[in-house]
């Protein structure tokens, strides 16, 4: 069994909520990579993107994932596009049981359509953007994970935590 659990998936898939519950259920430390970046930078992700750009954000994300992956007994919630960077996946795969929260597009849309803190969704047609990004990333999520949990608007978060917990313990 690997020491850590890393949650990957599209924005709005539930990585933060499931991550917190999972860490509590397994008595593990919890870290949300985006929140850690905001803590370090002392400003929201949207401001970091606007003022310093995507490359700066990605460099910071890569460093934090590499650092946190070296910890033991931790649940890591990643950013939705962290899997685009091979170094992030390499860091996570070496030490973590990687779980893909495979959330349906309609569920994602319902969860994020009114959120203004997501830089990639500050566009005119949010649904089309979600579909395009989701389709580009789906294969990366699938090949990067050790376990997939399907999620839709009817999914119970506690059932999801139980599925991950059971699979992790048996791995």
PEPESUL-V42335 format. One record per pair of residues at least 6 apart in sequence whose C-alpha atoms are under 6 Angstrom apart, sorted by the first residue. I is the first residue (numbers start at 0). J is the second residue. Records with the same first field share a line. If there is no record, write none. Layout:
I=J, J
This chain:
0=170
1=94, 95, 96
2=71, 72
3=72, 73, 74, 95
4=74, 95, 96, 97
5=74, 75, 95, 97
6=14, 76, 97, 98
7=77, 99
8=79, 99, 100
9=79
10=79
11=107, 110
12=102
14=76
15=76
21=160
22=29, 74
27=72, 73
28=73
29=73, 74
30=75
31=75, 76
32=77
37=43
45=116, 118
61=87
65=90
68=91
82=88
97=144, 145
98=144, 145, 146, 147
99=144, 147
100=148
101=148, 149, 150
102=149, 150, 151
103=151
106=151, 152
